[in-house]
């Protein structure tokens, strides 16, 4: 149990496979056990539109905003995504923000610069992540199939209307 938890923390791709090997000294195996039962959101990504202009002044602001609220560390020098071109860097940054926001459509609407695609934009060793499906503390078992937080709002509104 402890190994699986540590493994998931170390794994930035969220696919249950360890990014780094770690030996905690408590076993002879020397390797982490893959996490089981990992469920992902839909296979879709947020990327820069081909028609978007790289010189648009909103591009830098959008990337700065996205990286401020998501994880752009893979874009650094010598990292797995350090060799992307400008469009690739922008797409990686906004996709990270989009995934961190559970693929909500509004998280991919930066001033008409972006689009949602079902074509994986990953290049070489640079993997554009897909977020793990959020868990709402078992609420989906009690109230039916709640896949998005907005469903909770709808149920709350329904109950508040019926109680009044």
N, C-alpha and C positions, 0 to 999 in steps of 0.2 A: 504494500500500500504506500509506504513512505517513498519507495523508489519511483513508483508510477507518478506520484505527485511532483517530486523533484524533476523527473523527466519532463513533465508537461510544462513546468516553469522554464526549463532550459530550452525548450523547443519553440522557436519563434514562428515556425510554420504552422503550428497547431495541428499537425497530422498524427501525433502520437509517437513519432519516431524521434529519438534523441538527436539533438543538434550536436552535442558534445558528449563524449564518453566520460563517465564519472564513476569512480570507485569510492564507496562510502566506508570501505574497510570492514563491513559487516558480513560479507559473503566472499566466496572464492570466485564467483562468476566474473566480476569486474565489469559487467555491462548492465545497462538499465533495461527494464522490461517495457516493451511498447504499451502505451495506453490502449485500452479497449473501449469500444462503444463510442468513438468520436463521431459526432454528427455535424455536418457542415451546412451552411446556408447554401442557396442556389449557386450554380456555377455561372456567376456573372461578375463583371468587373467594371469599374468606372475609369475611363481613359479620356485623354484629350482628343477632341474632335479633329479629324484630319484637316478640316476647313478652318480651324482656329488659328489665329495669327500669333506666332511666338513673340512678336513685338508688342502685343496688346499689354498696356500697363497693368491690367487686372491679373495677368498671369502670375507675376511675382507675388502679388498680394494674396492670391488664391493658394499658391504653394506654401507661402509662409503661414497662412492660417491653417491649412491642412496639416503641415508638419508640427505646428504648435499643439495640435490636439490629437495627433496620431503618432505613429512610429516611422520615422524616415532614416533611422540609423543605418539601414542597409544601403543607403545612397552614398555613404562616405567613401573616401579614398581607400582603395585596397579591399573593399567589401564585395559581397556577391553581386551587388547591383551598381558598383562604382564605375562601370564602363558604359552605362546607358547614354544615349544622346539626349538632347534637351527635351524632346517630346516624351522620351522614355522616363526621364526624371520626373517630369510633371505628372505623367500618368501614374507612376509608382506612388508619388506623394498623395494624389487625390484618391487613388484606390485604397490606400491605407486608411485614409479618413472615412471613406465610404464603407469599408468593411468594419471599422471600429464603431460605426453607427448602424450596424446590423443591416446593411444594404438598403437603408431607407432611401427612396427616390430623391428626396429633397437634399440628401447629402452628396448628390452628384449633379447639382444644378448651380454651378458657379458661373453666373453671368453668361450663359449660353456657350461656354468654352468646352464643356464636357459632354460625354455620352456614356450610356451603359451598353456594354457589349457582352455577348456570350462566347466570344472568341478569346481564348486565353492569351493575354499579352506577354506572358513570361518569355524571357530571352536567355538562352544559355543557362548559366548558373543562377540567374536572377529570377526568383519565383514571386510572382504577384499573388499574394495570399488571398485565401477565401476564409472568412471568419467562421469560427465554430459556432454552431447554433446556440443561442442563449438559453439558459435554464431559468425558469421562473419559480423555483422552489416547489415544484410539484403542482402548480396551479393548473397546468394543462390536464392533469388527471381529474381534478375536481370540477372544472368548469367546461370540459370538452377540449377541443384542439385549439389552444391559444398559441399562435405562432409568433405574433408580433405584439409589442406593448400596446399598440392602439386598440387591440382587441380587449385589453383590460379596461380601457376607457369606455368602450362601447358597453361592456357588461356593467360597469359602475353606473353609467347613465341609465341603462335599462332598469337596474335595481332601484336607483333613486327615484325614477319616475313611477315605479310600481308601489313604492313605500308611501309616497306622498298622498 
